[in-house]
C-alpha cells in the first residue's frame, strides 16, 4: 500500500460549501483504480486544498496523481504538490492508523 499526499493553492469554497460543491467529484474519486480511501484536507487560513489517499500500490497512486494534477491544472491550479509515501506498518499499528 502507498500513501499519496496532495496539496495546492485553493481559493474556492471551504467547509460545508466545499462539501456541497465537490460532492460529485468525491463520488467519482471512489471509482479510481486502486483507491482504498481519501481524507479531504482544507486550510482556509493558508488557502490550501488537498487530500491524503491510501492506494493499493504505487502504480495506482502514480496514475492517480498524474490524472488529478492534469484535472486540477485544467481547473486553474498552477502548482500541484504530490508525494507518494511508503507506510511503516509497525509504527502505524501502534498509533491505530487505518491502513490494516
Residue pairs with C-beta under 8 A, 6 or more apart in sequence:
1 36
1 54
1 55
1 56
1 57
1 87
1 99
2 54
2 55
2 56
2 57
2 58
2 60
2 61
2 84
2 85
2 86
2 87
3 52
3 53
3 54
3 55
3 61
3 84
3 85
3 86
3 87
3 99
4 51
4 52
4 53
4 54
4 55
4 61
4 64
4 65
4 82
4 83
4 84
4 85
5 50
5 51
5 52
5 53
5 82
5 83
5 85
6 50
6 51
6 52
6 53
6 65
6 68
6 80
6 81
6 82
7 41
7 48
7 49
7 50
7 81
8 48
8 49
8 50
8 72
8 77
8 79
8 80
8 81
9 47
9 48
9 77
9 78
9 79
10 42
10 47
10 48
10 49
10 50
10 77
11 47
12 18
12 21
12 49
13 20
13 21
14 42
14 44
15 42
15 44
18 40
18 42
18 49
26 38
26 40
29 35
29 38
32 60
32 64
33 60
33 63
33 64
34 55
34 56
34 57
34 59
34 60
34 61
34 63
34 64
35 53
35 54
35 55
35 56
35 60
35 64
36 54
36 55
36 56
36 99
37 53
37 54
37 98
38 51
38 52
38 53
38 54
39 51
39 52
39 53
40 50
40 51
41 48
41 49
41 50
41 51
41 52
42 48
42 49
42 50
43 49
53 61
53 64
54 98
54 99
55 61
55 64
58 84
61 84
62 84
65 82
65 84
68 80
68 82
69 80
69 82
72 80
73 80
87 97
87 99
89 99
89 100
92 99
92 100
93 100
